[in-house]
Amino acid sequence: MVVVIHFRSLKISVQYTPDFYLSRLSHPMYLVTSTGVTPFQLDVTLPHHLLPACHERTPVTPFASAAHSVTVAVVCVLFVVMVVLTLQVRTPTQPQALTQIPREC
């Protein structure tokens, strides 16, 4: 616990690890003092052209890589199912009605 003398200032360092999917982040911060809790709203804006560079430097979590692998597997299975169903439902090139035309005598 840090004690601040009246009419003195104290520099507070805030560290946050964002995911860099949005250019504007807003999170609450609470300062606990002897007189009570004081809420602050931290608003951070990052220029749009810096988002890709920041996103590349963010480490990939195990959950994100697992979710990516599961998504790719599901899409591949759905693609194979779609191809199989398309081949089963495929209509012949000539309709049956045209191949059995009765001949007149």
C-alpha positions in Angstrom: 0.0 0.0 0.0 1.3 3.4 -1.0 0.6 6.4 1.2 0.4 9.8 -0.6 0.8 13.0 1.4 -1.7 15.7 1.0 -1.2 18.0 -2.0 1.5 15.7 -3.5 1.3 13.7 -6.7 2.1 10.1 -7.5 2.9 8.7 -10.9 0.9 5.6 -11.6 2.0 3.2 -14.4 -0.8 1.3 -16.1 0.0 -1.8 -18.2 -2.5 -3.5 -20.4 -2.2 -6.2 -23.0 -4.8 -5.7 -25.7 -5.8 -8.1 -28.4 -5.5 -5.4 -31.1 -8.7 -6.3 -32.9 -10.2 -2.8 -32.3 -8.7 0.6 -32.7 -10.5 2.0 -29.7 -10.5 0.3 -26.3 -12.3 1.4 -23.3 -11.9 -0.2 -19.9 -12.8 0.8 -16.3 -10.1 1.4 -13.7 -10.8 1.7 -10.0 -8.5 3.8 -7.7 -9.0 2.6 -4.1 -8.2 5.3 -1.5 -8.9 5.8 2.2 -11.9 7.9 1.3 -13.4 5.2 -1.0 -13.2 3.9 -4.5 -12.9 6.3 -7.4 -13.8 4.9 -10.9 -11.9 6.0 -14.0 -12.7 5.2 -17.6 -9.5 4.4 -19.6 -10.0 5.2 -23.3 -7.2 4.3 -25.7 -7.3 5.0 -29.5 -4.8 3.4 -31.8 -4.5 4.6 -35.5 -5.9 2.1 -38.0 -2.7 1.8 -39.9 -0.9 0.4 -36.8 -3.4 -2.4 -36.1 -1.8 -5.0 -38.4 1.7 -4.4 -37.0 0.5 -4.6 -33.4 -1.6 -7.7 -34.1 1.4 -9.5 -35.5 3.5 -8.9 -32.4 0.8 -10.1 -30.0 1.5 -13.7 -29.0 -1.0 -16.4 -30.1 -2.8 -18.0 -27.2 -3.3 -21.8 -27.1 -7.0 -21.3 -27.3 -6.8 -19.2 -30.4 -4.6 -21.8 -32.3 -6.9 -24.6 -31.1 -10.0 -22.7 -32.3 -8.4 -22.0 -35.6 -7.6 -25.7 -36.1 -11.1 -26.8 -35.1 -12.6 -24.2 -37.5 -10.5 -25.4 -40.4 -11.4 -29.1 -39.7 -15.1 -28.3 -39.6 -15.0 -26.4 -42.8 -13.1 -29.2 -44.6 -15.7 -31.8 -43.3 -18.6 -29.6 -44.5 -16.9 -29.2 -47.9 -16.6 -33.0 -48.3 -20.2 -33.5 -47.2 -21.3 -30.9 -49.7 -19.4 -32.5 -52.6 -20.8 -36.0 -51.7 -24.4 -34.7 -51.5 -24.0 -32.9 -54.8 -22.8 -36.0 -56.5 -25.7 -38.1 -55.1 -28.4 -35.6 -56.1 -26.9 -34.9 -59.6 -29.5 -35.2 -62.4 -28.8 -37.2 -65.6 -27.7 -35.2 -68.6 -30.8 -36.2 -70.6 -34.2 -36.3 -69.0 -36.1 -39.7 -69.0 -39.1 -38.2 -70.8 -37.1 -37.3 -74.0 -35.4 -40.7 -74.3 -38.7 -42.7 -74.5 -40.6 -40.9 -77.3 -43.1 -43.3 -78.9 -42.8 -43.7 -82.7 -45.7 -43.2 -85.0 -46.4 -45.9 -87.7 
